Amino acid sequence: MKRTVSSYLLVVLLVFLAVGAIPAGLSLVIDPTGSSIGFPPELLDQLQGSPFKNFLVPGLFLVILLGFLPLLTSYGLITRKNTKWLKKMNSYKNRHWSWAFSYYTGLILILWINMQLFFGIEFGILHFAYTLLGVVIVFVAQLPSTQKEYTVL
């Protein structure tokens, strides 16, 4: 089956997200202070306005929702395998679950960055870059060519 450029782009964007999120998240799980990945001690102080005392839970969030979920979604976009439990979590019944999960991932990324800002983490260039990545993932998922490719009859 011939693939669209937009479907390839969506896979690349999701893998790019996962490649950044998994090592960073694992580092935060191993060292919840964040010092092992170069977080200044003041950043831990900024967490006091949030529900977290350290970076353990945010690290798990990164690994699972912004690391493994995009990899699983990329696998689904490439193979188009139907899995019952993933289909059940798809609220877009006329689209393959992997398309819906692409859309969800983009939204989760945008919300993740905005929640960091809401809880007082200072805005940085990575916040801008990853918000933009989330917007691009949502945009590419919503392209007519992408939607058509993952339409389920």
C-alpha positions as CSV (number, residue, x, y, z in Angstrom):
1,M,0.0,0.0,0.0
2,K,1.3,3.4,-1.0
3,R,1.8,5.8,1.9
4,T,1.4,9.5,2.0
5,V,4.1,12.0,2.8
6,S,2.0,13.1,5.8
7,S,1.9,9.6,7.3
8,Y,5.7,9.3,7.0
9,L,6.1,12.7,8.6
10,L,3.8,11.8,11.4
11,V,5.9,8.7,12.2
12,V,9.1,10.7,12.1
13,L,7.6,13.3,14.5
14,L,6.4,10.7,17.0
15,V,9.7,8.8,16.9
16,F,11.6,12.1,17.4
17,L,9.4,12.9,20.5
18,A,10.0,9.4,21.9
19,V,13.8,9.5,21.4
20,G,13.9,12.7,23.5
21,A,11.4,11.7,26.1
22,I,12.6,8.2,27.0
23,P,16.2,9.0,28.0
24,A,15.2,12.2,29.8
25,G,12.3,10.5,31.6
26,L,14.5,7.5,32.6
27,S,17.1,9.9,34.0
28,L,14.5,11.7,36.1
29,V,13.2,8.3,37.4
30,I,16.7,7.2,38.3
31,D,17.6,10.7,39.8
32,P,14.4,12.6,40.7
33,T,16.5,15.7,41.6
34,G,17.2,16.2,37.9
35,S,20.9,16.9,38.6
36,S,22.1,14.0,36.5
37,I,20.7,15.7,33.4
38,G,21.9,19.2,34.3
39,F,18.8,20.6,36.0
40,P,19.9,23.4,38.4
41,P,18.9,23.0,42.0
42,E,16.6,26.1,41.7
43,L,14.5,24.1,39.3
44,L,13.6,21.7,42.0
45,D,12.5,24.7,44.1
46,Q,10.2,25.7,41.3
47,L,8.3,22.4,41.7
48,Q,7.0,23.6,45.1
49,G,4.1,25.3,43.4
50,S,3.2,22.0,41.7
51,P,1.8,18.7,43.1
52,F,5.3,17.1,42.9
53,K,8.1,17.2,45.4
54,N,10.7,16.0,42.8
55,F,10.9,14.9,39.2
56,L,10.0,11.2,39.7
57,V,6.3,11.4,38.6
58,P,7.1,13.8,35.7
59,G,9.9,11.4,34.7
60,L,7.4,8.5,34.6
61,F,5.0,10.7,32.6
62,L,7.7,11.4,30.1
63,V,8.7,7.8,29.7
64,I,5.2,6.4,29.4
65,L,3.1,9.0,27.8
66,L,5.6,10.9,25.7
67,G,8.1,8.0,25.1
68,F,6.4,4.6,24.8
69,L,3.0,5.9,23.7
70,P,4.5,7.6,20.6
71,L,6.6,4.5,19.8
72,L,3.5,2.3,20.1
73,T,1.6,4.7,17.9
74,S,4.3,4.8,15.3
75,Y,4.3,1.0,15.2
76,G,0.5,1.2,14.6
77,L,0.8,3.8,11.9
78,I,3.4,1.7,10.1
79,T,1.8,-1.8,10.5
80,R,-1.9,-0.8,10.9
81,K,-2.5,-3.8,13.1
82,N,-5.8,-3.8,14.9
83,T,-5.6,-4.5,18.6
84,K,-8.8,-4.9,20.5
85,W,-7.8,-3.1,23.6
86,L,-6.3,-0.2,21.7
87,K,-9.4,0.1,19.5
88,K,-11.5,0.4,22.6
89,M,-9.5,3.4,23.7
90,N,-10.1,5.1,20.3
91,S,-12.9,7.6,20.4
92,Y,-12.7,8.1,16.6
93,K,-14.3,4.8,15.4
94,N,-13.9,5.8,11.7
95,R,-10.1,6.1,12.1
96,H,-7.5,3.5,12.9
97,W,-6.5,3.7,16.6
98,S,-2.9,4.8,15.7
99,W,-4.3,7.9,14.0
100,A,-6.3,8.8,17.1
101,F,-3.3,8.1,19.3
102,S,-1.2,10.4,17.2
103,Y,-3.7,13.1,17.7
104,Y,-3.9,12.3,21.5
105,T,-0.1,12.4,21.7
106,G,0.1,15.9,20.2
107,L,-2.6,17.1,22.6
108,I,-0.8,15.5,25.6
109,L,2.5,17.2,24.7
110,I,0.8,20.6,24.4
111,L,-0.9,20.1,27.7
112,W,2.3,18.8,29.4
113,I,4.2,21.9,28.4
114,N,1.4,24.2,29.4
115,M,1.0,22.5,32.8
116,Q,4.7,23.0,33.5
117,L,4.3,26.7,32.8
118,F,1.1,26.9,34.9
119,F,3.0,25.4,37.9
120,G,5.7,28.0,37.6
121,I,8.5,26.3,35.7
122,E,10.2,29.1,33.9
123,F,9.7,29.4,30.2
124,G,12.6,28.3,28.0
125,I,13.4,27.5,24.4
126,L,12.6,23.8,24.9
127,H,9.1,24.7,26.1
128,F,8.6,26.6,22.8
129,A,10.1,23.9,20.7
130,Y,8.1,21.1,22.3
131,T,4.9,23.1,22.2
132,L,5.5,23.6,18.5
133,L,6.2,19.9,18.0
134,G,2.9,19.1,19.7
135,V,1.1,21.6,17.4
136,V,2.8,20.1,14.3
137,I,1.8,16.6,15.4
138,V,-1.8,17.6,15.8
139,F,-1.7,19.5,12.5
140,V,-0.2,16.6,10.5
141,A,-2.7,14.2,12.0
142,Q,-5.5,16.4,10.9
143,L,-4.4,16.8,7.4
144,P,-7.0,15.4,4.9
145,S,-4.3,13.1,3.4
146,T,-3.4,11.6,6.8
147,Q,-7.0,11.2,7.9
148,K,-7.9,9.5,4.6
149,E,-5.0,7.1,4.9
150,Y,-6.2,5.9,8.3
151,T,-9.9,5.9,7.6
152,V,-11.5,2.6,8.7
153,L,-14.5,1.5,6.7
